[in-house]
Amino acid sequence: MKKLTFDVPSDVPQNQYDAYIHNYSLATKDTGRMMLFAGDQKIEHLNKDFYGEDIADEDSDPIHLFNIAKQAKIGVFASQLGLIARYGTYAKDVSYMVKLNSKTSLVKKDVMDPRSPLLWPVSKVVEFKKNSGLKVVGVGFTVYLGSEYEGEMLQDAVRVVYEAHQNGLLATLWIYPRGKSVPDEKDPDVIAGAAGVGACLGADFVKINVPKKESVDSAILLQQAVKAAGKTKIICAGGSSTDVKSFLTSLYGQIHTGGTMGNATGRNIHQKPLDEAVRFCNAIYAISIEDKTVDEAMKIFVS
């Protein structure tokens, strides 16, 4: 990978340039690509992602997430402020992204369109960063496009991005088309539209689901979303658990064919026992950050 050349957005004040560049460097390891370890599902999916068949016993305890983040190679660990406040000093060398909104999965979309309100304002994250001394490099926020509540989420997202940049922090948006008005959440045109919305909101990175279309390689479909996002960089959600070789092969295609700039992976990592989770993180990091091949990454995983 070539060393990153920064394109600092114009809404970052000059007195925050150095902070923004420093945080960008930490989050992307000077590559421009982000390997995001996602640990925000304890609200999003409740305990079903952390307990049950084929899920490691230790995954029930939140410390498992921080053990992984501490021991593995990652770019940034994303979770809610409460968890980071409780466990962050245990893994003080980790770069953190604070997820500012969340909702549970209890209310289904056929009952009510998804609505995910702001839980913490950016000002509280800035205050927490100062008081804790932790490496908080950015914030994250989810928008459900197509929801009848998309207007308020878009307004919140605008404020989040602007206030993050005003304080030298990165802003990553999770943008998912979802609701009764969205018949196909993986439609390539809709996914590309979501990427374009992220660009309009000023996000540094946008996390999207991988688009799907019968008989077409998803990596090729991603090219449309990457173009729609322009200078805003696209990372793909890891999705539900799958076998390691298939995951790494898909990730390689997303980056080298699709043009994405990394990944955001949760369940595929933390549902594994600690040693396996760390090795899998290191394999993902090898492809995302170190530009390794799938075979090279597999050797890291099985080592």
N, C-alpha and C positions, 0 to 999 in steps of 0.2 A: 504493500500500500504506500502511496505517496503521502508525504506529510500534509496535513490539512492546511488549506489556505482559507482563512475565515472571511465570511461575508457577513459582517455585523449589520443587523437590521437598523433602519434609521430611527426606530422608536426606542433604541437603546441610547440613553444620554451619554455624552462623552465621558462623564465622570464614572460611568459604569462599564465602559468598554473593556477595561482590564478584567473586571469581575466576570463579564459575559464570556470573554475569550477563555479565561481560566476554567469556568464551569463547562464550557463546550469541550475543552480539551480533556477534562476529567471524564465527562460522560462518554466521549467517543474515542478516548485513548489516542488522540491526535490523528485519527483516521477519517473523521467525518461520518463514520458508520456507528450505529448504536446497537449494542447488545444489551437489551433491557430484560432484566429478570423481574417478572411481574408477580408481586405478592399481594395483590389487592382483592383476591377472590373470597376472602373470609366474610366480606359483606356481600359481594356480588353473587356468589354461588352458595353461601352458607357452608355447612359442614360436609356437604356431599362431595366436595372436591378434596376433602382432607381425611375422610374416614370411610372405610369400606373395602370390598374385595379388590385385590390388585393395587391397593394403596398402602404404602409403607406405614407401619404403626406410628413412627415418630412424626409423621406429617400432621397428626392431630394437634401437636404442641407448636405454637407460633415460633418458638426458638429454633425450630427446624429451618424455617425460612432464613433466619439470620445466620445460622451455622453454615448454610450453603453459601450465602452472600459473602461471608467472611473467608471461607476456605477456597472458593472457586474463583476462576477468572470470569469477571463480568464487567460490563461497562457501568451500569447503574441499576440500583434496586428500587423498584417502585412499590410503595405501600401507603396506607393511611397514616396520618400524623400520630394517632394514638399508639400504634404499634411501634413506630420509629421512636417515639418518646420513651416507651417502655424498654425497648431492646437495643436501640441505636448505639448507646455507649459501649455495649458488648462488642459491636462490630464497627468501631469508630473510624476505621480506615475505608469503609465502604462509601461510595458516592450514592446519595439518596435522591429519589424523586418523590415528592409528596403528592399523592392522589387526592385531589381536592373535593371530589364528589363521588358518590356511590349510591347504589340502591340494591335491595335484595331481589331475589328471583321469585319471591312468594306470590307477588301479584303478576299474573300472566298477561301477555299482551292482548289476548282475546277478551280480557276483563277490563283492562285499562292500558292505554298506550304508555310506553316507558317514560318515566320522568325521574331525572336524577339531579336533585338540587345541590347547590354549593354548600358544603359542610364547613369548610374553613376558607376564609379569604386569604389572598396572597400576603397581606400584611401580617397575619399570624404566623405564616411560614417564615417570613423575614425575621420576625421577632424570635421565633424558635431557633432559627439558624444562629442568630447572634448569641442567644443565651446558652445554647447547648454546645456550640463549637463543632457540631457535626458537619460533614461535607454534604450539605444540601445544595444540589446543583441545578434543580429545576422543579417544576410542578407539572401535574397532569390533570386533565379534565375530559370527561366523556360527554359527547353530544349524540343523541339519537335522532338522526334526520328522518323525517317522515312522521314522527310522533306529533300528536296534536300539541305537545308541549315543547316542540323544537324551538319556538321563538324565545322562550325564557332561557333555555339552555344555550342558544346562540349568543344571547346578550351576556350571560355569565361567562361564556368562553372568550368573548371579545375583551371583557374586563380582565380575565385571568391572563391572557396573552400579553396585553398592554402593561399590566402592573408587574408581571414577571420580568419583562424586558426593562421596565423602569428601574428594577432592582438587580439587573445583571443576571437574572436566572433564565434558564431555558424553559420553553413552554411546549409540551407535547399534548396533542389532542387525540383521544380515542374517538373516532367518528364511525358510527355504525348506523346504516339505514335500518330502521326497525319500527314496527307499529302496524296497525290494521291497514294502513294505506300502502304498505310495502309488501307486495306479494312474493318477491324474491330478494332476500337480503344479500345474496351473492351475485346478483346480476352485474356483469362487468361495467355497463354504462352507469349504473347507480353507484357502484364502488368508485369509479373514476370521478363521478360527480362529488362524492364525499371527499375525495382527495383534493379536488378543486376548491371546495368550501374551506378546507383546512388552510389552503394557501390564502384565500381571501381574509381569513381571520388572523393571519400573520403567524401561524404556528411554525416552530422550527422543525418539528417532526409530527407526522400524522400516522397513527396506528390504525390500520384497516384490516378487515377480513380478506382472505385470499378470494378473488373472484372465481366463479365456476361457470363453465359452459360446456355442454356435451361435445365430446370429441375434440376439444381444444385444450392445449397445455395451459395450465393456470399461469405459468411463468410468462408466457407470451401475452396473456390477457392483462397482466400487471403493467405492461408497457403503457397502456392507455392511461392508467391511474398515475403513473410516474410523470408522464407528460403533462397531465392535468394539474399536477401539484407544482410544477415549475421548480422554483428554488426551495420550496418546502420539501423536506425529505420524507420518503415513505418507508415505514417499517410494517411488517405483517405480524398479525397475531398468530401465536403458535397453535391455538385450537386444542381440541381434546387429545388425549394421549394416543400415540401411535408408536410403531417400532422405530428404533433409533436410526437405522440405515435409511428408511423411507423419509424420516424427518430431515435428516441431514442432506439428503439428495434434493428434497423440495426446497430447502433453504438455499442451497447452492444455486439452483435454478432461479429462485426469486431474485437473488443478487446479480448473478452474471447474465441471465437472460432477461429478467423482468426489469432490472435497473433499480431495485430497492436498495435502501441503505441500512440494512440490518434486520433485526427481528425483536419481537417482544414475546417472551416465552414464560409461561407459568406452570400449568399442570404437568406438562411433559417433563419438567424438571423436579418440582417439589414433591410429586407423588412417589418418587423413587427414594430408596434408602440413601442416607447421607453420602456414602462413598460413591455410589452409582450416580447420584445427582451431581456431585462435584465433577466427576469425570465427564458427564454429559454436558454440563456447563462449559467445561474446558474444550470439548469438541465443537460446541456451537460457537464459542469465542474464536476458535481456530479458523473457522470459515468466515465468520462475520468481521473479525478484526484483523486476523493475521493472514487472511487471504489464502488459506490452505484448501486443498482439494478434499473431496468427500473421503477418499481412501486415507488421506493423512489424518483427517479428523477421526475416522473410525479407529485408527491405530491409537490415538489418544484416548478414546473411550474405552477400549479393551485393555489398555495398559495396566 
